[in-house]
Amino acid sequence: MNDETCAPSGVTLGDTAFGYTLSLIGGKYKMLILYALAENTVLRHNELKRHLGGIAFKTLSVVLKELEADALIVRKEYPQVPPKVEYSLSSKGASLIPVLHTLCEWGERHQPA
């Protein structure tokens, strides 16, 4: 790594690459959703809800819309009754998985016993 910091002083965090990355994956559920989609390839809304446990239906819907707006996931809707919607990682979202694995490995090394 070079001598420059990812979050230099005197610069608003939101104006840095670090701030941008945090805006995409920050929050209680975004990383968990990305992981679930990485492990399962394609999931429907209720399947994601089961993976995440106590998340409210509306909260999951909002987070999925944010991830889709940030082009991290792909929403595919099938024109049928009842409606069928599936979610999967986009290539941009898949490119974050190694970063999430690194965070996981860090946690494994530093988590109290």
N, C-alpha and C positions, 0 to 999 in steps of 0.2 A: 504494500500500500504506500502511496506517496505521502508527503508531509502535510498535504492539505486535509482538512477535516471535512467530513460529510455535512456537518452542521456548524459552519464557522460563526464566531461571535459577530454581532453587528448586522447579521442578515436574518430576516424573518424566516423562521423554520419552514413555513409554507412555500417559501421561494427557493428551497433547496431540493436536491434530488432525494435526500433523506425524508424531508417533509412530504414530498410527493408519494414516495413509497408507503410511508405511514398512513397517508390519506386513503390509499387503496386497500391496505390490509388491516388497518386499525379497527378497534371495536371488539366486542365480545365474541362475535360469531363468524366474521369473514374468513379468518384463517381456518376455522373448523369446517366451514362449508367447502373451501378450496381443497382441504385434505380429504373430505368425504368424497368429493367428485374425482379427485386423483385416484383414490382407492377403488371406486366403483364405476368409473367412466361416465355413466349416465344415471341420473336419479330424478324421480318425480318429487313434487312438493312434499307430499306426506312421508315419503321415504327419507327425505332430508330432515324433516321434523322429527322422525323417530331417531335418526342418528344423533341429533343435537339435544335430545331430551326435553328440557323444560322451556324451550323457546315458544313464544306465543305465535299463533298463525300469522297475525298482522306483522309482527316483528320480522319473521322469516320472509314474508313477502317484500317488505321494505328493503331488507338487506340484499335479497336476490335482485331487486331492481337496481340497487346501487352497483352491485357487482356486474350486472349486465351493462349498465350505463358506462362503467369504466372498462368495458370490453374484456373482463376477466372470465366471464362465463358466457355461454351461448344458451339462449332460450329457444326451444323448438316447440311450436304449437301445432297440434294435429287437428284438422277441421272435422271433428266428430262430436257426437253427443253420447255421453257427457264429454266435455272438453278434456283433452289429454295434453299435458305440457311436460317436457323433459328438459333437464338442465345438464350441461356438460362444460368442461373447461375449454376455453378458447386457447389458442396457441400462446397468447400473452399470459393467460392465467397459468397454463402449464409451465411457463418459464419461471414462475414464482415458486414452484414446488421445491427445487433445490435450496432456495432461501429458507423456506419453512423447515426443511429437513435440518438445515444448519442451526436454526433456532431450537429445534427439538434436541439435537445433539448437545447443544450448550446447556439446555435444561437438565439433561441426563447427567452431565458432568458436575453441575453445580447445585442440584436439588438436595436439600438436607435429607439425611437418611431417616 
